């Protein structure tokens, strides 16, 4: 059974860049889409974007100017970079397999934007 | 973007009873709708895709119906482990969008 583990700093300063990595185990990265979704504390879910294992990407237009998703198949990892963060970007960030339907999720990592 | 509206926000149900959750799209999403379950402190879990197709390992107590703009998730007989927040998600149009969730709580 595939497992996903998101990792990265839990605290990011305003205007800086949020960087997270999702490591995949128990399954292959090849042949799948991989996604990032976030959830502000006590709120609902927001799709950030996806990447195919071959590298093609799609981003939520509301975040497109600040987001980059990349993949490293040799490490079975994909990554998220979100530039120029503000308090509004404070959320639990989930990595997941699939797009547009998410059939396996990582446990999520809380990222707080604060000085 | 397509706005997904779920109702009610909170549903109080006794164990063993049926729960019916609604999801409405601001425009047609055909059958491109998924349902997820989220328990406190956990990631969401896929229940249903294609409006009515249960994901692998999901019990038959969960069923989905609808198309176009109106969708329903039914839990036929609530078990203790089913008390959670449920989200619908449309994937007919980009960006993908979720409803705000329905919390199913013990009555």
Backbone of each chain as ProteinMPNN parsed JSONL, in Angstrom:
{"seq_chain_A": "XXXXXXXXXXXXXXXXXXXXXXXXXXXXXXXXXXXXXXXXXXXXXXXXXXXXXXXXXXXXXXXXXXXXXXXXXXXXXXXXXXXXXXXXXXXXXXXXXXXXXXXXXXXXXXXXXXX", "coords_chain_A": {"N_chain_A": [[0.845, -1.189, 0.0], [0.622, 2.138, -0.916], [2.409, 4.779, 0.629], [2.572, 8.133, 1.765], [4.623, 10.814, 2.723], [4.853, 13.936, 3.97], [7.218, 16.543, 4.341], [9.096, 19.215, 5.852], [9.905, 22.66, 6.752], [8.185, 23.845, 9.64], [7.609, 26.401, 10.22], [7.486, 29.473, 8.657], [8.67, 32.597, 7.545], [6.87, 35.646, 6.866], [6.667, 36.735, 3.48], [8.686, 35.084, 2.649], [9.771, 31.883, 1.226], [7.866, 28.964, 1.085], [8.684, 25.615, 1.394], [8.157, 22.281, 0.674], [8.473, 18.72, 0.775], [7.374, 15.64, -0.53], [7.573, 12.312, 0.167], [7.395, 9.186, -1.337], [6.488, 5.895, -0.588], [6.334, 2.289, -0.709], [5.141, 1.975, -3.127], [5.049, 2.797, -6.64], [6.273, 5.811, -8.151], [5.964, 6.232, -10.748], [3.795, 6.637, -13.509], [1.661, 7.885, -12.327], [-0.346, 10.717, -11.275], [0.448, 13.355, -9.014], [-0.312, 15.254, -6.145], [-0.818, 18.407, -4.394], [-2.586, 19.585, -1.625], [-4.215, 21.889, 0.505], [-5.213, 22.902, 3.845], [-6.477, 25.323, 5.719], [-6.359, 26.049, 9.254], [-9.148, 24.694, 10.878], [-10.754, 25.011, 8.671], [-11.892, 24.465, 5.232], [-10.903, 22.423, 2.359], [-8.379, 23.071, -0.1], [-7.331, 22.829, -3.381], [-4.04, 22.833, -4.573], [-2.275, 22.152, -6.676], [-0.931, 19.931, -9.257], [1.332, 17.305, -10.347], [2.471, 15.326, -12.997], [4.181, 12.182, -13.218], [6.004, 12.411, -15.214], [6.506, 15.066, -15.358], [4.772, 17.114, -16.223], [2.615, 19.783, -15.289], [-0.05, 21.306, -13.318], [-1.722, 24.096, -12.025], [-3.603, 25.696, -9.416], [-5.363, 28.51, -10.405], [-5.58, 30.633, -8.605], [-3.274, 30.561, -7.154], [-1.251, 30.312, -8.914], [0.75, 32.125, -9.752], [2.589, 32.026, -7.752], [3.386, 29.45, -7.213], [5.304, 26.433, -7.515], [5.594, 23.148, -8.554], [7.511, 20.257, -8.438], [9.212, 17.23, -9.518], [11.094, 14.366, -8.529], [11.949, 11.57, -9.728], [13.879, 9.658, -9.244], [14.275, 9.686, -6.564], [11.807, 9.128, -5.636], [10.123, 11.281, -4.97], [8.178, 14.287, -4.709], [7.792, 17.832, -4.9], [6.886, 20.976, -3.353], [6.876, 24.417, -3.84], [6.157, 27.559, -2.574], [5.949, 30.854, -3.1], [6.559, 34.117, -1.596], [4.985, 34.15, 0.836], [2.188, 34.651, 3.085], [0.27, 35.303, 6.094], [-2.113, 34.178, 5.375], [-1.457, 31.868, 4.122], [-1.0, 30.012, 6.012], [-1.509, 26.749, 6.996], [-2.506, 23.242, 7.051], [-0.655, 21.206, 5.048], [-1.184, 18.87, 2.593], [0.087, 16.069, 0.843], [-0.797, 14.071, -1.945], [-1.842, 11.177, -3.808], [-2.753, 11.159, -7.171], [-4.865, 12.883, -9.477], [-7.603, 14.082, -11.122], [-8.804, 13.081, -8.84], [-8.22, 12.126, -5.504], [-6.659, 9.468, -4.224], [-5.004, 8.43, -2.288], [-3.541, 9.7, 0.637], [-1.075, 11.696, 2.283], [-0.135, 12.266, 5.747], [-0.197, 14.928, 6.336], [1.199, 18.171, 6.985], [1.685, 20.796, 9.206], [2.078, 24.12, 8.386], [3.096, 27.144, 9.488], [2.836, 30.582, 8.979], [4.634, 33.141, 10.089], [6.241, 35.843, 11.746]], "CA_chain_A": [[0.0, 0.0, 0.0], [1.449, 3.326, -1.036], [2.407, 5.73, 1.741], [3.129, 9.439, 1.437], [5.082, 11.527, 3.911], [5.263, 15.311, 3.691], [8.202, 17.055, 5.289], [9.58, 20.558, 5.592], [9.822, 23.552, 7.91], [6.856, 24.103, 10.165], [7.464, 27.833, 10.421], [8.058, 30.26, 7.559], [8.438, 34.031, 7.752], [6.147, 36.344, 5.781], [7.385, 37.131, 2.259], [9.662, 34.077, 2.261], [9.286, 30.77, 0.411], [7.496, 27.71, 1.732], [9.168, 24.464, 0.618], [7.8, 20.986, 1.231], [8.755, 17.54, -0.035], [6.569, 14.458, -0.256], [8.284, 11.082, -0.163], [6.488, 8.081, -1.618], [7.023, 4.564, -0.311], [5.366, 1.211, -0.867], [4.531, 2.017, -4.453], [5.843, 3.496, -7.646], [5.891, 7.163, -8.53], [5.749, 6.202, -12.184], [2.465, 6.357, -14.025], [0.625, 8.55, -11.538], [-0.351, 12.126, -10.935], [0.704, 13.617, -7.596], [-0.95, 16.542, -5.883], [-0.755, 19.112, -3.122], [-3.845, 20.167, -1.171], [-4.004, 22.485, 1.809], [-6.391, 23.106, 4.687], [-6.26, 26.261, 6.831], [-6.892, 25.514, 10.511], [-10.583, 24.792, 11.075], [-11.443, 25.35, 7.427], [-12.02, 23.419, 4.226], [-9.773, 21.984, 1.552], [-8.075, 23.835, -1.319], [-6.365, 22.19, -4.268], [-2.935, 23.717, -4.951], [-1.82, 21.785, -8.006], [-0.514, 18.559, -9.458], [2.404, 17.029, -11.286], [2.54, 13.976, -13.508], [5.525, 11.694, -12.946], [6.872, 12.836, -16.318], [6.856, 16.459, -15.137], [3.763, 18.106, -16.575], [2.01, 20.338, -14.08], [-1.228, 22.16, -13.362], [-1.811, 24.849, -10.781], [-4.788, 26.489, -9.148], [-5.107, 29.888, -10.877], [-5.468, 31.575, -7.486], [-1.931, 30.438, -6.595], [-0.339, 29.984, -10.005], [1.891, 33.041, -9.857], [3.518, 31.826, -6.625], [3.576, 28.014, -6.953], [6.028, 25.525, -8.397], [5.644, 21.744, -8.128], [8.528, 19.531, -9.19], [9.285, 15.799, -9.198], [12.383, 13.681, -8.639], [11.555, 10.155, -9.752], [14.958, 8.822, -8.707], [14.108, 9.67, -5.111], [10.374, 8.934, -5.356], [9.687, 12.481, -4.26], [7.758, 15.482, -5.41], [7.995, 18.966, -4.001], [6.074, 22.186, -3.48], [7.435, 25.717, -3.452], [5.159, 28.63, -2.598], [6.704, 32.083, -2.858], [5.915, 35.323, -1.05], [3.89, 33.694, 1.701], [1.613, 35.533, 4.091], [-0.469, 34.553, 7.114], [-3.194, 33.453, 4.706], [-0.93, 30.58, 3.645], [-0.923, 29.083, 7.14], [-2.416, 25.627, 6.711], [-1.957, 21.9, 6.945], [-0.402, 20.888, 3.646], [-1.235, 17.442, 2.312], [0.412, 15.532, -0.462], [-1.738, 12.998, -2.269], [-1.705, 10.55, -5.116], [-3.869, 11.291, -8.082], [-5.517, 14.11, -9.911], [-8.244, 15.015, -10.214], [-9.337, 12.428, -7.635], [-7.079, 11.844, -4.631], [-7.007, 8.18, -3.632], [-4.15, 8.166, -1.133], [-3.091, 10.974, 1.184], [-0.138, 11.731, 3.391], [-0.742, 12.655, 7.01], [-0.283, 16.375, 6.413], [2.161, 18.883, 7.812], [1.244, 22.159, 9.488], [3.024, 25.191, 8.112], [2.647, 28.427, 10.037], [3.558, 31.742, 8.473], [4.698, 34.119, 11.17], [7.579, 36.385, 11.992]], "C_chain_A": [[0.885, 1.244, 0.0], [1.301, 4.197, 0.207], [3.09, 7.006, 1.289], [3.472, 10.163, 2.73], [5.56, 12.906, 3.494], [6.238, 15.782, 4.761], [8.658, 18.447, 4.864], [9.429, 21.42, 6.827], [8.387, 23.807, 8.333], [6.575, 25.587, 10.355], [8.198, 28.568, 9.297], [7.725, 31.728, 7.807], [7.659, 34.636, 6.586], [7.118, 36.838, 4.716], [8.421, 36.099, 1.818], [8.999, 32.936, 1.492], [9.032, 29.531, 1.256], [7.968, 26.567, 0.826], [8.841, 23.176, 1.346], [8.154, 19.886, 0.233], [7.867, 16.398, 0.409], [7.337, 13.238, -0.746], [7.296, 9.929, -0.255], [7.188, 6.766, -1.305], [5.928, 3.529, -0.499], [4.67, 1.187, -2.208], [5.401, 2.829, -5.389], [5.329, 4.903, -7.906], [5.496, 7.22, -10.008], [4.29, 5.905, -12.533], [1.335, 7.071, -13.312], [0.762, 10.074, -11.568], [-0.176, 12.254, -9.424], [0.309, 15.054, -7.298], [-0.609, 17.095, -4.511], [-2.113, 19.748, -2.856], [-3.561, 20.789, 0.19], [-5.32, 22.752, 2.526], [-6.036, 24.076, 5.801], [-6.909, 25.711, 8.098], [-8.398, 25.767, 10.639], [-11.396, 25.082, 9.829], [-11.436, 24.179, 6.449], [-10.759, 23.219, 3.404], [-9.625, 22.832, 0.292], [-7.025, 23.082, -2.128], [-5.309, 23.205, -4.696], [-2.481, 23.414, -6.378], [-1.363, 20.352, -8.061], [0.7, 18.502, -10.367], [2.277, 15.581, -11.733], [3.966, 13.502, -13.317], [6.524, 12.128, -14.022], [7.21, 14.321, -16.246], [5.828, 17.497, -15.534], [2.99, 18.526, -15.336], [0.722, 21.1, -14.374], [-1.404, 22.815, -12.018], [-3.161, 25.541, -10.658], [-4.504, 27.939, -9.572], [-4.928, 30.887, -9.741], [-4.066, 31.594, -6.886], [-0.846, 30.369, -7.664], [0.903, 30.862, -10.066], [2.945, 32.785, -8.787], [3.949, 30.365, -6.441], [4.458, 27.349, -8.007], [6.0, 24.137, -7.775], [6.627, 21.021, -9.034], [8.568, 18.077, -8.732], [10.71, 15.303, -9.39], [12.083, 12.184, -8.571], [12.629, 9.25, -9.164], [14.873, 8.697, -7.194], [12.68, 9.364, -4.689], [9.829, 10.086, -4.522], [9.09, 13.496, -5.233], [7.685, 16.612, -4.399], [7.089, 20.136, -4.351], [6.908, 23.381, -3.052], [6.352, 26.762, -3.629], [5.873, 29.907, -2.176], [5.859, 33.14, -2.165], [4.738, 34.991, -0.146], [3.439, 34.792, 2.655], [0.861, 34.668, 5.092], [-1.595, 33.733, 6.501], [-2.752, 32.089, 4.183], [-0.71, 29.589, 4.779], [-1.962, 27.984, 6.964], [-1.712, 24.304, 6.985], [-1.836, 21.593, 5.455], [-0.351, 19.368, 3.498], [-0.656, 17.153, 0.929], [-0.475, 14.305, -0.702], [-1.41, 12.404, -3.623], [-2.969, 10.795, -5.913], [-4.206, 12.728, -8.412], [-6.387, 13.706, -11.101], [-8.881, 14.401, -8.978], [-8.153, 11.936, -6.814], [-7.339, 10.56, -3.856], [-6.114, 7.754, -2.489], [-3.565, 9.493, -0.681], [-1.976, 10.743, 2.203], [-0.823, 12.296, 4.63], [-0.867, 14.166, 7.17], [0.763, 16.967, 7.336], [1.703, 20.323, 7.967], [2.378, 23.129, 9.198], [2.404, 26.499, 8.598], [3.497, 29.54, 9.461], [3.493, 32.833, 9.538], [6.125, 34.61, 11.328], [8.052, 36.076, 13.404]], "O_chain_A": [[1.787, 1.374, 0.827], [0.21, 4.332, 0.762], [4.059, 6.974, 0.53], [2.716, 10.13, 3.701], [6.541, 13.041, 2.763], [6.093, 15.454, 5.938], [8.613, 18.807, 3.687], [8.889, 20.972, 7.838], [7.493, 23.965, 7.501], [5.439, 25.982, 10.618], [9.372, 28.314, 9.03], [6.617, 32.054, 8.233], [7.782, 34.181, 5.449], [8.225, 37.29, 5.008], [8.981, 36.22, 0.728], [7.819, 33.008, 1.149], [9.883, 29.11, 2.04], [7.681, 26.561, -0.371], [9.21, 23.002, 2.508], [8.136, 20.092, -0.981], [7.635, 16.215, 1.604], [7.703, 13.145, -1.917], [6.469, 9.725, 0.634], [8.332, 6.548, -1.702], [4.741, 3.85, -0.453], [3.704, 0.447, -2.396], [6.368, 3.466, -4.971], [4.125, 5.159, -7.887], [4.793, 8.13, -10.449], [3.649, 5.043, -11.933], [0.169, 6.882, -13.656], [1.827, 10.626, -11.845], [-0.593, 11.384, -8.658], [0.562, 15.958, -8.094], [-0.181, 16.378, -3.606], [-2.711, 20.367, -3.736], [-2.745, 20.265, 0.948], [-6.385, 22.821, 1.913], [-5.353, 23.688, 6.748], [-7.9, 24.985, 8.021], [-8.86, 26.902, 10.524], [-12.59, 25.368, 9.914], [-11.034, 23.064, 6.784], [-9.699, 23.766, 3.708], [-10.614, 23.256, -0.305], [-5.96, 22.741, -1.614], [-5.643, 24.308, -5.13], [-2.323, 24.326, -7.19], [-1.393, 19.636, -7.061], [1.056, 19.465, -11.046], [2.001, 14.704, -10.915], [4.882, 14.323, -13.258], [7.727, 12.202, -13.775], [8.085, 14.796, -16.969], [5.999, 18.672, -15.206], [2.741, 17.715, -14.443], [0.445, 21.483, -15.51], [-1.254, 22.168, -10.981], [-3.777, 25.922, -11.654], [-3.511, 28.526, -9.141], [-4.208, 31.875, -9.889], [-3.707, 32.54, -6.185], [0.344, 30.369, -7.348], [1.988, 30.385, -10.397], [4.071, 33.271, -8.897], [4.794, 30.078, -5.594], [4.381, 27.646, -9.2], [6.342, 23.968, -6.605], [6.575, 21.16, -10.256], [8.022, 17.734, -7.684], [11.432, 15.75, -10.282], [11.977, 11.609, -7.488], [12.315, 8.182, -8.639], [15.344, 7.718, -6.615], [12.381, 9.345, -3.495], [9.163, 9.883, -3.507], [9.45, 13.55, -6.409], [7.536, 16.382, -3.198], [6.6, 20.266, -5.473], [7.569, 23.347, -2.014], [5.712, 26.849, -4.677], [6.342, 30.028, -1.044], [4.63, 33.074, -2.145], [3.63, 35.491, -0.341], [4.183, 35.715, 2.985], [0.817, 33.445, 4.956], [-1.985, 32.704, 7.052], [-3.588, 31.252, 3.84], [-0.285, 28.458, 4.545], [-3.151, 28.26, 6.804], [-0.491, 24.25, 7.131], [-2.804, 21.709, 4.704], [0.412, 18.681, 4.177], [-0.884, 17.898, -0.025], [-0.846, 13.601, 0.236], [-0.785, 13.043, -4.47], [-4.087, 10.662, -5.415], [-3.853, 13.656, -7.683], [-5.898, 13.032, -12.007], [-9.439, 15.121, -8.15], [-7.194, 11.391, -7.363], [-8.15, 10.552, -2.929], [-6.438, 6.8, -1.781], [-3.145, 10.311, -1.5], [-1.946, 9.723, 2.892], [-1.965, 12.75, 4.561], [-1.578, 14.632, 8.06], [1.162, 16.359, 8.329], [1.374, 20.99, 6.986], [3.491, 22.976, 9.701], [1.323, 26.894, 8.161], [4.725, 29.457, 9.453], [2.426, 33.369, 9.839], [7.085, 33.881, 11.076], [9.16, 36.459, 13.781]]}, "seq_chain_B": "XXXXXXXXXXXXXXXXXXXXXXXXXXXXXXXXXXXXXXXXXXXXXXXXXXXXXXXXXXXXXXXXXXXXXXXXXXXXXXXXXXXXXXXXXXXXXXXXXXXXXXXXXXX", "coords_chain_B": {"N_chain_B": [[-14.748, 29.978, -11.025], [-16.094, 26.806, -9.993], [-18.481, 26.692, -7.481], [-19.003, 24.788, -4.652], [-21.563, 23.734, -2.596], [-22.407, 22.543, 0.505], [-24.855, 20.841, 2.454], [-26.616, 19.711, 5.417], [-24.652, 22.037, 7.464], [-23.976, 20.845, 9.845], [-24.878, 17.664, 10.978], [-26.848, 15.867, 13.069], [-27.005, 12.675, 14.253], [-28.274, 9.552, 15.35], [-26.517, 6.582, 16.368], [-26.752, 3.838, 14.125], [-28.788, 4.914, 12.656], [-29.855, 6.388, 9.508], [-27.943, 8.568, 7.451], [-28.119, 11.439, 5.467], [-26.475, 13.365, 3.212], [-26.008, 16.418, 1.484], [-24.892, 17.939, -1.579], [-24.287, 20.626, -3.626], [-23.636, 21.965, -6.816], [-22.466, 24.97, -8.386], [-22.678, 25.097, -11.09], [-23.217, 22.724, -13.736], [-21.523, 19.672, -13.135], [-21.493, 17.313, -14.343], [-20.992, 13.908, -13.827], [-18.756, 14.119, -12.375], [-17.772, 13.981, -9.586], [-16.566, 13.675, -6.283], [-16.46, 12.173, -3.01], [-15.209, 12.645, 0.269], [-14.031, 11.506, 3.446], [-13.21, 12.866, 6.563], [-11.553, 12.506, 9.564], [-10.939, 13.83, 12.887], [-7.746, 15.307, 13.083], [-6.728, 13.719, 11.09], [-5.874, 12.835, 7.683], [-7.958, 13.443, 4.801], [-10.061, 10.816, 3.435], [-10.682, 8.999, 0.527], [-13.923, 8.275, -0.466], [-15.9, 7.977, -2.483], [-16.038, 8.198, -6.011], [-16.771, 9.551, -9.287], [-19.363, 10.174, -8.725], [-20.886, 7.986, -7.776], [-19.382, 5.703, -7.417], [-17.899, 3.498, -5.296], [-14.824, 3.75, -3.546], [-11.9, 1.643, -3.297], [-12.219, -0.732, -0.756], [-14.142, 0.615, 0.67], [-17.039, 0.474, 2.66], [-20.246, -0.992, 1.79], [-22.245, 0.403, 2.975], [-21.953, 3.032, 2.454], [-23.13, 5.202, 0.018], [-23.411, 6.914, -3.072], [-25.102, 9.367, -5.034], [-26.614, 11.102, -7.834], [-26.243, 13.743, -10.315], [-25.049, 16.276, -12.573], [-25.942, 19.064, -11.006], [-26.773, 18.41, -8.449], [-26.157, 16.383, -5.685], [-25.882, 13.491, -3.57], [-24.78, 11.977, -0.595], [-25.174, 9.03, 1.079], [-25.284, 7.409, 4.151], [-25.981, 4.366, 5.273], [-26.433, 3.113, 7.758], [-25.386, 4.381, 10.561], [-22.241, 3.917, 11.999], [-20.032, 3.984, 14.848], [-17.522, 4.748, 13.982], [-18.057, 6.289, 11.798], [-18.628, 8.874, 12.347], [-17.715, 12.005, 11.505], [-16.186, 14.508, 9.369], [-17.453, 15.305, 6.207], [-16.604, 15.81, 2.854], [-17.446, 17.114, -0.33], [-16.218, 17.101, -3.706], [-15.645, 18.647, -6.778], [-14.608, 17.661, -10.023], [-14.899, 18.382, -12.604], [-14.262, 20.783, -13.784], [-11.388, 22.908, -13.957], [-10.234, 25.286, -11.596], [-10.016, 22.455, -9.365], [-12.493, 22.067, -6.904], [-13.719, 22.13, -3.552], [-16.478, 21.369, -1.347], [-17.623, 23.009, 1.67], [-17.869, 21.269, 3.688], [-19.626, 18.812, 5.683], [-20.384, 18.162, 8.94], [-20.824, 15.211, 10.637], [-22.315, 14.342, 13.488], [-22.673, 12.733, 16.714], [-25.887, 12.131, 17.891]], "CA_chain_B": [[-14.617, 28.624, -10.546], [-17.352, 26.205, -9.544], [-18.672, 26.729, -6.033], [-19.688, 23.614, -4.121], [-22.247, 24.07, -1.351], [-22.876, 21.346, 1.209], [-25.855, 21.044, 3.509], [-26.437, 20.842, 6.323], [-23.283, 22.186, 7.955], [-23.856, 19.827, 10.889], [-25.965, 16.687, 10.98], [-26.84, 15.074, 14.307], [-27.625, 11.39, 13.937], [-28.045, 8.485, 16.33], [-25.92, 5.371, 15.795], [-27.702, 2.919, 13.517], [-29.696, 5.63, 11.78], [-29.373, 6.771, 8.186], [-27.545, 9.959, 7.272], [-28.175, 11.897, 4.091], [-25.717, 14.604, 3.059], [-26.229, 17.018, 0.17], [-23.838, 18.75, -2.187], [-24.81, 21.311, -4.813], [-22.642, 22.684, -7.607], [-22.978, 26.221, -8.956], [-22.983, 24.758, -12.472], [-23.143, 21.283, -13.907], [-20.231, 18.99, -13.102], [-21.772, 15.977, -14.854], [-20.837, 12.958, -12.709], [-17.376, 14.272, -11.92], [-17.866, 14.367, -8.19], [-16.011, 12.743, -5.305], [-16.733, 12.396, -1.591], [-14.132, 12.276, 1.175], [-14.299, 11.503, 4.883], [-12.055, 13.307, 7.354], [-11.673, 12.435, 11.013], [-10.068, 14.827, 13.512], [-6.316, 15.043, 13.091], [-6.351, 12.796, 10.028], [-6.066, 13.256, 6.299], [-9.183, 12.927, 4.171], [-10.04, 9.49, 2.798], [-11.61, 8.926, -0.593], [-15.04, 7.346, -0.331], [-16.659, 7.792, -3.726], [-15.732, 9.013, -7.178], [-17.764, 9.376, -10.334], [-20.654, 10.409, -8.063], [-21.538, 6.818, -7.179], [-18.495, 4.534, -7.403], [-17.15, 3.403, -4.055], [-13.394, 3.484, -3.65], [-11.473, 0.344, -2.791], [-12.281, -0.936, 0.681], [-15.215, 1.385, 1.304], [-18.188, -0.408, 2.877], [-21.451, -0.777, 0.992], [-23.118, 1.325, 3.713], [-21.78, 4.346, 1.833], [-23.565, 5.242, -1.365], [-23.515, 8.242, -3.65], [-25.997, 9.491, -6.167], [-26.767, 12.429, -8.388], [-25.491, 14.183, -11.489], [-25.353, 17.665, -12.882], [-25.658, 20.009, -9.918], [-27.278, 17.93, -7.163], [-25.543, 15.108, -5.309], [-26.198, 13.01, -2.231], [-24.048, 10.874, 0.028], [-26.006, 8.368, 2.086], [-24.686, 6.383, 5.008], [-27.242, 3.666, 5.535], [-26.582, 2.822, 9.188], [-24.166, 4.993, 11.083], [-21.421, 3.273, 13.009], [-19.282, 4.968, 15.636], [-16.371, 5.218, 13.204], [-18.509, 7.121, 10.674], [-18.806, 10.258, 12.769], [-16.573, 12.66, 10.875], [-16.573, 15.558, 8.425], [-17.51, 14.788, 4.838], [-16.424, 16.84, 1.83], [-17.591, 16.785, -1.742], [-15.221, 17.752, -4.562], [-15.918, 18.51, -8.203], [-13.425, 17.616, -10.872], [-15.289, 18.607, -13.99], [-13.595, 21.996, -14.234], [-10.238, 23.402, -13.205], [-9.589, 24.487, -10.555], [-10.784, 21.544, -8.543], [-13.022, 22.758, -5.748], [-14.355, 21.331, -2.514], [-17.466, 21.987, -0.497], [-17.103, 23.444, 2.975], [-17.937, 20.132, 4.6], [-20.738, 18.511, 6.59], [-19.95, 17.408, 10.114], [-21.802, 14.254, 11.131], [-22.035, 14.169, 14.909], [-23.545, 11.817, 17.439], [-27.056, 12.766, 18.499]], "C_chain_B": [[-15.963, 28.114, -10.038], [-17.39, 26.197, -8.024], [-19.509, 25.518, -5.629], [-20.281, 23.974, -2.763], [-22.811, 22.811, -0.731], [-23.898, 21.722, 2.28], [-26.259, 19.706, 4.104], [-24.968, 20.984, 6.727], [-22.979, 21.131, 9.019], [-25.094, 18.947, 10.858], [-25.828, 15.835, 12.232], [-27.654, 13.809, 14.086], [-27.313, 10.385, 15.042], [-27.376, 7.299, 15.655], [-26.988, 4.415, 15.29], [-28.681, 3.591, 12.576], [-29.021, 5.944, 10.447], [-29.001, 8.25, 8.18], [-27.551, 10.288, 5.786], [-27.535, 13.272, 4.001], [-25.891, 15.098, 1.633], [-25.068, 17.874, -0.267], [-24.406, 19.329, -3.474], [-23.683, 22.071, -5.493], [-23.265, 23.911, -8.246], [-23.219, 26.118, -10.46], [-22.747, 23.269, -12.647], [-21.709, 20.769, -13.878], [-20.369, 17.567, -13.641], [-21.732, 14.983, -13.684], [-19.439, 13.017, -12.116], [-17.322, 14.812, -10.506], [-17.335, 13.261, -7.295], [-16.449, 13.149, -3.904], [-15.545, 11.885, -0.779], [-14.634, 12.34, 2.615], [-13.041, 11.972, 5.592], [-12.38, 13.234, 8.832], [-10.682, 13.407, 11.636], [-8.605, 14.398, 13.516], [-5.84, 14.106, 12.003], [-6.513, 13.45, 8.661], [-7.419, 12.769, 5.791], [-8.958, 11.544, 3.561], [-11.077, 9.474, 1.694], [-12.67, 7.87, -0.335], [-15.624, 6.963, -1.687], [-16.102, 8.701, -4.8], [-16.751, 8.726, -8.264], [-19.189, 9.443, -9.808], [-21.206, 9.201, -7.314], [-20.645, 5.589, -7.054], [-17.655, 4.505, -6.129], [-15.679, 3.104, -4.325], [-13.076, 2.116, -3.025], [-11.557, 0.296, -1.268], [-13.368, -0.162, 1.4], [-16.454, 0.513, 1.458], [-19.397, -0.013, 2.044], [-22.445, 0.142, 1.698], [-23.034, 2.744, 3.146], [-22.242, 4.271, 0.384], [-23.711, 6.686, -1.81], [-24.45, 8.238, -4.833], [-26.007, 10.927, -6.658], [-25.952, 12.645, -9.635], [-25.881, 15.616, -11.777], [-24.964, 18.591, -11.754], [-26.063, 19.509, -8.531], [-26.758, 16.525, -6.861], [-25.886, 14.779, -3.863], [-25.236, 11.904, -1.833], [-24.945, 10.315, 1.124], [-25.17, 7.351, 2.842], [-25.856, 5.632, 5.614], [-27.488, 3.406, 7.016], [-25.3, 3.261, 9.869], [-23.513, 4.155, 12.177], [-20.592, 4.336, 13.712], [-18.13, 5.565, 14.836], [-16.762, 6.124, 12.04], [-18.724, 8.574, 11.062], [-17.537, 11.022, 12.41], [-17.101, 13.844, 10.067], [-16.473, 14.988, 7.019], [-17.457, 15.962, 3.855], [-16.776, 16.286, 0.452], [-16.57, 17.604, -2.535], [-15.623, 17.554, -6.022], [-14.613, 18.469, -8.971], [-13.799, 17.692, -12.343], [-14.55, 19.785, -14.603], [-12.386, 22.279, -13.356], [-10.513, 24.856, -12.831], [-10.548, 23.534, -9.857], [-11.258, 22.303, -7.312], [-13.778, 21.807, -4.834], [-15.516, 22.11, -1.898], [-16.858, 22.309, 0.856], [-17.217, 22.369, 4.041], [-19.238, 20.028, 5.37], [-20.184, 17.674, 7.739], [-21.082, 16.504, 10.566], [-21.437, 13.944, 12.574], [-23.056, 13.252, 15.559], [-24.667, 12.601, 18.106], [-27.238, 12.277, 19.923]], "O_chain_B": [[-16.851, 28.895, -9.698], [-16.449, 25.752, -7.367], [-20.575, 25.263, -6.188], [-19.573, 24.464, -1.883], [-23.595, 22.095, -1.354], [-23.811, 22.774, 2.914], [-26.255, 18.686, 3.414], [-24.14, 20.146, 6.372], [-21.873, 20.596, 9.085], [-26.216, 19.435, 10.727], [-24.816, 15.164, 12.43], [-28.842, 13.867, 13.771], [-26.213, 10.379, 15.596], [-27.64, 7.032, 14.483], [-28.007, 4.207, 15.948], [-29.337, 2.918, 11.781], [-27.812, 5.79, 10.279], [-29.656, 9.073, 8.818], [-27.057, 9.521, 4.96], [-27.992, 14.225, 4.632], [-25.919, 14.307, 0.69], [-24.354, 18.457, 0.55], [-24.941, 18.601, -4.309], [-22.879, 22.734, -4.838], [-24.442, 23.905, -8.605], [-23.897, 26.968, -11.037], [-22.138, 22.629, -11.789], [-20.81, 21.335, -14.499], [-19.496, 16.724, -13.434], [-22.378, 15.208, -12.66], [-18.994, 12.087, -11.444], [-16.89, 15.939, -10.262], [-17.608, 12.08, -7.506], [-16.766, 14.31, -3.647], [-14.958, 10.848, -1.086], [-15.53, 13.114, 2.951], [-11.937, 11.535, 5.267], [-13.355, 13.823, 9.297], [-9.694, 13.777, 11.0], [-8.272, 13.277, 13.9], [-4.668, 13.73, 11.984], [-7.188, 14.467, 8.507], [-7.96, 11.788, 6.302], [-7.838, 11.161, 3.222], [-12.219, 9.888, 1.898], [-12.359, 6.72, -0.027], [-15.815, 5.786, -1.993], [-15.738, 9.845, -4.529], [-17.511, 7.762, -8.167], [-20.103, 8.844, -10.375], [-21.917, 9.363, -6.322], [-21.112, 4.535, -6.623], [-16.811, 5.373, -5.908], [-15.337, 2.318, -5.209], [-13.898, 1.531, -2.319], [-11.033, 1.171, -0.579], [-13.502, -0.273, 2.619], [-16.883, -0.124, 0.495], [-19.551, 1.142, 1.647], [-23.396, 0.611, 1.072], [-23.941, 3.554, 3.342], [-21.813, 3.404, -0.377], [-24.086, 7.561, -1.03], [-24.577, 7.241, -5.544], [-25.491, 11.837, -6.009], [-25.083, 11.844, -9.976], [-26.901, 16.111, -11.296], [-23.782, 18.876, -11.562], [-25.719, 20.14, -7.532], [-26.899, 15.606, -7.668], [-26.143, 15.664, -3.047], [-24.92, 11.016, -2.624], [-25.414, 11.052, 1.991], [-24.451, 6.544, 2.252], [-26.634, 6.199, 6.381], [-28.628, 3.471, 7.477], [-24.266, 2.601, 9.769], [-24.156, 3.746, 13.143], [-20.466, 5.459, 13.223], [-17.8, 6.74, 14.992], [-15.889, 6.671, 11.366], [-18.975, 9.416, 10.2], [-16.451, 10.744, 12.918], [-18.296, 14.141, 10.078], [-15.523, 14.277, 6.688], [-18.162, 16.959, 4.007], [-16.449, 15.148, 0.118], [-16.12, 18.66, -2.09], [-15.905, 16.435, -6.45], [-13.644, 19.145, -8.625], [-13.114, 17.145, -13.208], [-14.248, 19.786, -15.797], [-12.361, 21.937, -12.174], [-10.99, 25.609, -13.68], [-11.749, 23.792, -9.777], [-10.507, 23.094, -6.741], [-14.385, 20.83, -5.273], [-15.538, 23.341, -1.922], [-15.724, 21.931, 1.151], [-16.725, 22.533, 5.158], [-19.875, 21.037, 5.673], [-19.591, 16.616, 7.527], [-22.182, 16.979, 10.849], [-20.389, 13.361, 12.851], [-24.146, 13.026, 15.034], [-24.433, 13.597, 18.791], [-28.172, 12.697, 20.606]]}, "name": "protein", "num_of_chains": 2, "seq": "XXXXXXXXXXXXXXXXXXXXXXXXXXXXXXXXXXXXXXXXXXXXXXXXXXXXXXXXXXXXXXXXXXXXXXXXXXXXXXXXXXXXXXXXXXXXXXXXXXXXXXXXXXXXXXXXXXXXXXXXXXXXXXXXXXXXXXXXXXXXXXXXXXXXXXXXXXXXXXXXXXXXXXXXXXXXXXXXXXXXXXXXXXXXXXXXXXXXXXXXXXXXXXXXXXXXXXXXXXXXXX"}
